């Protein structure tokens, strides 16, 4: 019966698609944009490429056909499901054609597209409900082991690209846009890549190296957590720090931000020695940290959490930063009066990241930004981090998801028991046999 689990997983992907279409229809009815029309077309392309080509035919020709051979129950319902499989391609083609040929100023055609989307969504959701509530229980009762062997093999032969994290091109773009569009728990509530591109570049007085850590040592009582760490971060670089639990990654970030005192060694930022500087002085210099586990102030409002991040800045700059963060994460604007503790994990990560950005940092320290998040949200977090880097932000990121971190890092360090054991460009470490065995499970 593995086929039923595969179908249900594919249904979840199609439900996300249906929900994204609902958001798009609402946006198109208010303020049509070319990006939203393009996303509708991407969804139609996906529906043509996978559900219509593989999902529906296998249901009709294998699963439903075999049910009919074994049982006389619910024949009319199975006929209805087969008929809907037959008419769906025409509906999807209509949506695709309207999305690709309609101008944003043509209100009549936009209204027609919105109507087609609404009709298609309603039919798709009802179709999946009937399959799962009627056809699947019947299949479990009626089909024999030899039936399932053939059906399971057929459904396992093709992977839904929307559920494949390795998918590239239009599917990767579509998955990212769906994550932007949908609220939690499926997405992060939406943001625009254009907002990131508009962020002011964080200039510094020196070129080349922004952060230099030399022979840094740190102790917790008699336990030496850092044992002579050397590390540099260049201006505009995204540097990743990977390693096992207890390797000292978080301790290193805490030493850099000033939360934890260094026992020996030196930390230089923009050419100045800040090893003994107070934490608030380091924030004023341009260092901000998004801590492990988000650490939002749960009873306080979202806006108050953000405002705390700008406590070292003048009121005018605080208002500017707040507008930037709200533009980047619209879901935070929508819920700004709510207690931060009511947000989902992904939205709390957005809040922690936004709070760090409120101080207009030159160096952003990210500690485990993907911790405890769903895969789609993790993918979106890393995409946002990459865009921030491309906008000129210098980032030092601690991350246990070594594969994802190394894939986007300019440079990376592997930390083991308080020492740097390997360093190099992120792409080189991703291909390093020792790193692959120890941290990538390969």
C-alpha positions in Angstrom: 0.0 0.0 0.0 3.0 2.3 -0.4 1.3 3.8 -3.4 -1.3 5.4 -1.2 1.3 7.2 0.9 3.0 8.4 -2.3 -0.3 9.7 -3.6 -1.1 11.5 -0.3 2.3 13.2 -0.3 1.6 14.3 -3.9 -1.8 15.5 -2.8 -0.1 17.7 -0.1 2.0 19.3 -2.8 -1.0 19.9 -5.0 -2.9 21.4 -2.0 0.0 23.8 -1.6 -0.3 24.6 -5.2 -4.1 25.2 -4.8 -3.5 27.4 -1.8 -0.9 29.4 -3.7 -3.3 29.8 -6.6 -5.9 31.2 -4.1 -3.4 33.8 -2.8 -2.4 34.7 -6.4 -6.1 35.1 -7.4 -6.7 37.4 -4.5 -3.7 39.5 -5.4 -4.5 39.6 -9.1 -8.0 40.8 -8.3 -6.6 43.7 -6.3 -3.3 44.7 -8.0 -2.2 42.5 -10.9 1.6 42.1 -11.4 3.6 40.4 -14.1 5.4 38.3 -11.4 2.1 36.9 -10.2 0.9 36.1 -13.7 4.2 34.4 -14.3 3.8 32.3 -11.1 0.3 31.2 -12.2 1.9 30.1 -15.5 4.6 28.2 -13.6 1.9 26.4 -11.6 0.1 25.4 -14.8 3.3 24.1 -16.3 3.9 22.0 -13.2 0.4 20.6 -13.3 0.8 19.7 -17.0 4.3 18.2 -16.4 3.6 15.9 -13.4 0.0 15.5 -12.1 -1.5 15.2 -15.6 1.4 13.2 -17.1 2.0 10.7 -14.3 -0.2 11.2 -11.2 -3.7 11.1 -12.8 -3.0 8.4 -15.4 -1.5 6.0 -12.8 -4.6 6.5 -10.6 -7.0 5.9 -13.4 -5.3 3.1 -15.3 -3.8 1.2 -12.4 -5.4 2.0 -9.0 -9.0 2.7 -10.0 -9.0 0.0 -12.7 -7.8 -2.6 -10.3 -10.4 -1.6 -7.7 -13.1 -2.1 -10.3 -11.8 -5.6 -11.0 -11.9 -6.5 -7.3 -15.1 -4.7 -6.2 -18.5 -3.4 -7.4 -18.6 -0.6 -4.8 -18.6 3.1 -5.6 -18.5 2.6 -9.4 -20.1 5.9 -10.0 -17.6 7.7 -7.8 -14.7 6.1 -9.6 -16.2 7.1 -13.0 -16.5 10.6 -11.7 -12.9 10.7 -10.6 -11.8 9.3 -14.0 -13.9 12.0 -15.8 -12.3 14.8 -13.8 -8.8 13.4 -14.7 -9.9 13.7 -18.4 -11.2 17.3 -18.2 -8.5 18.8 -16.0 -5.9 19.3 -18.8 -8.3 21.7 -20.6 -8.8 23.7 -17.4 -5.1 24.0 -16.8 -4.5 25.0 -20.4 -7.1 27.7 -20.1 -5.4 29.1 -16.9 -2.0 28.9 -18.6 -3.1 30.7 -21.7 -4.8 33.5 -19.7 -1.8 33.9 -17.5 0.7 34.1 -20.4 -1.4 36.3 -22.8 -3.1 38.8 -20.4 -1.8 42.3 -19.7 -2.0 43.5 -16.1 -4.1 46.4 -17.3 -6.8 44.2 -18.9 -9.2 44.0 -16.1 -11.7 41.8 -18.0 -9.2 39.0 -18.7 -7.8 39.3 -15.2 -11.3 38.7 -13.9 -11.7 35.8 -16.2 -8.4 34.3 -14.9 -9.4 34.8 -11.3 -12.7 33.0 -12.0 -11.0 30.1 -13.8 -8.6 29.7 -10.8 -11.5 29.7 -8.3 -13.3 27.0 -10.3 -10.2 24.9 -10.7 -9.2 25.1 -7.0 -12.6 24.1 -5.8 -12.7 21.1 -8.2 -9.2 20.0 -7.3 -9.7 20.1 -3.5 -13.0 18.3 -3.8 -11.4 15.7 -6.1 -8.6 15.0 -3.6 -11.0 14.8 -0.7 -13.2 12.1 -2.4 -10.1 10.1 -3.4 -8.8 10.1 0.2 -12.2 9.6 1.9 -13.8 7.1 -0.5 -11.4 5.6 -3.0 -8.4 4.9 -0.8 -10.4 3.1 2.0 -12.0 1.0 -0.7 -8.6 0.2 -2.2 -7.3 -0.9 1.2 -10.3 -3.3 1.6 -10.5 -4.7 -1.9 -7.0 -5.0 -3.3 -4.7 -8.0 -2.7 -1.0 -8.1 -2.1 -0.2 -8.9 -5.7 -2.2 -5.9 -6.8 -0.3 -3.6 -4.5 3.1 -4.9 -5.7 2.4 -3.7 -9.2 0.7 -0.4 -8.2 3.4 0.5 -5.6 6.1 -0.1 -8.2 4.4 2.2 -10.7 3.9 5.0 -8.3 7.5 4.8 -7.0 8.9 5.1 -10.5 8.3 8.8 -10.7 9.2 11.5 -8.1 7.0 14.6 -7.8 9.5 17.4 -8.7 7.7 19.8 -6.3 8.7 17.6 -3.4 12.3 17.0 -4.6 14.7 19.4 -2.9 17.3 18.8 -5.7 14.9 20.1 -8.4 16.3 23.0 -10.3 15.1 25.6 -12.8 11.4 26.5 -13.0 10.5 24.0 -10.3 13.0 25.5 -7.8 11.6 28.9 -8.6 8.0 27.8 -8.2 8.8 26.1 -4.9 10.4 29.3 -3.6 7.5 31.5 -4.8 5.0 29.1 -3.1 6.9 29.4 0.1 6.8 33.2 -0.2 3.1 33.3 -0.9 1.7 30.9 1.8 1.4 31.6 5.5 2.7 29.3 8.2 3.0 26.4 8.5 3.4 26.0 4.7 5.4 29.2 4.1 6.6 32.5 5.6 3.9 34.8 4.6 5.5 36.4 1.6 8.3 38.8 0.8 9.7 40.4 -2.4 13.2 39.8 -3.7 13.1 43.4 -4.9 12.9 44.5 -1.3 16.3 42.8 -0.6 17.9 44.4 -3.6 16.8 47.9 -2.3 18.5 47.4 1.0 21.3 50.0 1.5 24.7 48.5 1.3 26.6 48.4 4.6 29.8 50.2 4.0 32.9 49.9 6.2 36.0 52.0 6.5 38.4 49.3 5.5 38.7 47.1 2.5 39.5 43.5 2.5 39.2 41.9 6.0 36.3 43.0 8.2 36.7 40.5 11.0 39.9 38.9 12.2 40.0 36.3 15.0 43.5 35.3 16.2 44.4 32.4 18.5 41.1 32.9 20.4 40.6 30.9 23.6 37.5 30.7 25.8 36.7 28.8 28.9 33.7 27.8 30.9 35.3 27.2 34.3 38.0 24.6 33.7 36.6 23.5 30.4 38.3 25.1 27.4 35.7 25.6 24.7 37.9 27.4 22.2 41.5 26.4 21.8 43.3 28.9 19.7 40.8 29.7 16.8 42.0 31.7 13.8 39.3 33.0 11.4 38.9 35.9 9.0 35.8 37.3 7.3 36.2 39.5 4.3 34.0 42.5 3.5 30.9 41.3 1.7 31.6 37.6 2.3 29.3 34.9 3.6 31.4 32.7 5.8 30.0 29.4 7.2 31.1 27.7 10.4 30.2 24.0 10.6 30.8 21.2 13.0 29.2 18.8 15.5 27.3 19.8 18.6 29.7 21.0 21.3 32.5 21.9 18.8 32.4 25.6 20.0 30.6 27.2 17.2 28.1 29.2 19.3 30.8 30.1 21.8 32.8 31.6 19.0 29.9 33.8 17.9 29.2 34.8 21.5 32.9 35.8 21.9 32.7 37.9 18.7 29.5 39.7 19.8 30.8 40.2 23.3 28.3 38.1 25.2 31.1 35.7 26.2 34.5 36.9 27.4 37.6 35.6 25.7 40.3 34.0 27.8 43.1 34.8 25.4 43.7 35.8 21.8 42.4 38.8 19.9 39.3 39.9 17.9 39.8 42.8 15.4 36.8 44.4 13.7 37.3 46.9 10.8 40.9 47.2 11.9 40.2 47.9 15.6 40.9 45.6 18.5 37.6 44.9 20.2 38.6 41.9 22.3 37.8 43.7 25.6 35.0 46.0 24.2 31.6 45.9 25.8 28.8 44.2 24.0 26.8 47.4 23.4 30.0 49.0 22.0 30.3 46.2 19.5 26.7 46.7 18.4 27.4 50.4 17.8 30.4 49.5 15.8 28.2 47.3 13.5 28.0 43.8 14.9 24.6 42.2 15.3 23.7 38.6 16.2 20.6 36.5 15.5 21.0 33.9 18.3 20.5 30.1 18.3 16.9 29.2 19.0 15.6 32.7 17.9 15.3 33.9 21.5 12.5 36.3 20.9 10.7 38.0 23.8 7.5 35.9 23.6 5.1 38.1 25.7 6.2 41.3 23.9 4.7 42.4 20.6 6.5 41.8 17.3 7.1 45.5 16.8 8.5 45.9 20.3 10.9 43.0 19.6 12.1 44.7 16.5 12.4 48.1 18.1 14.7 46.6 20.8 17.1 45.7 18.0 17.6 49.4 17.2 18.2 50.6 20.7 21.6 52.0 19.7 20.3 53.9 16.7 18.6 57.3 16.5 14.8 57.3 16.3 14.8 58.3 12.7 17.1 55.4 11.7 15.0 53.1 13.8 11.9 54.0 11.8 13.8 53.5 8.5 15.0 50.1 9.7 11.5 49.1 10.8 10.1 49.9 7.3 12.9 47.9 5.7 12.2 44.8 7.8 8.5 45.1 7.3 9.0 45.3 3.5 11.2 42.2 3.7 8.9 40.2 5.9 5.3 41.5 5.3 3.9 38.8 7.7 5.6 40.7 10.6 3.9 43.9 9.5 0.5 42.2 9.4 1.0 40.8 12.9 3.1 43.5 14.5 0.8 44.0 17.5 0.7 40.2 18.3 2.9 38.7 21.0 6.0 37.2 19.4 5.3 33.9 21.1 2.3 33.4 18.8 4.4 33.2 15.7 5.4 29.9 14.0 9.0 28.8 14.2 9.8 30.1 10.7 8.2 33.4 11.4 10.1 33.7 14.7 13.3 33.1 12.7 12.2 36.0 10.5 11.7 38.1 13.6 15.1 37.2 15.0 16.8 38.0 11.7 14.8 41.3 11.4 15.7 42.3 14.9 19.4 41.8 14.2 19.0 43.9 11.0 17.4 46.8 12.9 20.8 48.0 14.1 22.0 48.3 10.5 24.9 45.9 11.0 28.1 45.7 9.0 28.6 42.2 10.2 25.6 39.8 10.7 26.1 36.8 13.0 23.6 34.0 12.3 23.5 31.1 14.8 21.7 28.0 13.5 19.1 29.9 11.4 17.5 26.7 10.1 17.1 24.9 13.5 13.8 23.1 14.0 12.2 24.4 10.8 10.3 22.5 8.0 12.3 21.8 4.9 10.5 24.4 2.7 11.1 27.1 5.3 14.7 26.1 5.6 15.1 26.5 1.9 13.5 30.0 2.1 15.7 31.0 5.0 18.9 30.1 3.1 17.6 32.0 0.0 17.0 35.1 2.1 20.5 34.8 3.6 22.0 34.5 0.1 20.0 37.6 -1.1 21.2 39.6 1.9 24.8 38.6 1.0 24.2 39.7 -2.6 22.9 43.0 -1.3 26.3 43.6 0.4 25.8 42.3 3.9 28.8 40.5 5.5 27.6 37.4 7.2 29.2 34.8 9.5 26.9 31.9 9.9 26.9 28.9 12.2 24.9 26.0 10.8 24.5 22.3 11.4 23.0 21.8 8.0 26.4 21.6 6.5 25.3 20.8 3.0 23.1 23.9 2.7 25.6 26.1 4.5 28.6 25.1 2.3 26.5 25.4 -0.9 26.1 29.2 -0.4 29.3 30.1 1.5 32.2 32.0 0.0 34.5 30.5 2.6 34.0 28.0 5.4 35.6 26.6 8.5 35.1 23.2 10.2 35.4 23.4 14.0 36.1 20.3 16.1 36.5 20.4 19.9 37.3 24.1 19.9 39.8 24.0 17.0 39.6 24.8 13.3 40.5 21.5 11.5 39.7 22.4 7.9 39.1 25.6 6.0 38.6 26.7 2.4 36.1 27.9 -0.1 32.6 26.5 0.5 32.5 24.6 -2.8 35.8 22.9 -2.0 34.7 21.8 1.4 31.4 20.5 0.0 33.5 18.2 -2.2 36.1 17.3 0.5 35.9 13.6 1.2 36.6 14.0 5.0 33.9 16.7 5.3 31.4 14.6 3.2 32.0 11.6 5.5 31.8 13.4 8.8 29.0 16.0 8.1 27.2 15.1 4.9 26.6 11.4 5.5 28.3 10.4 2.3 
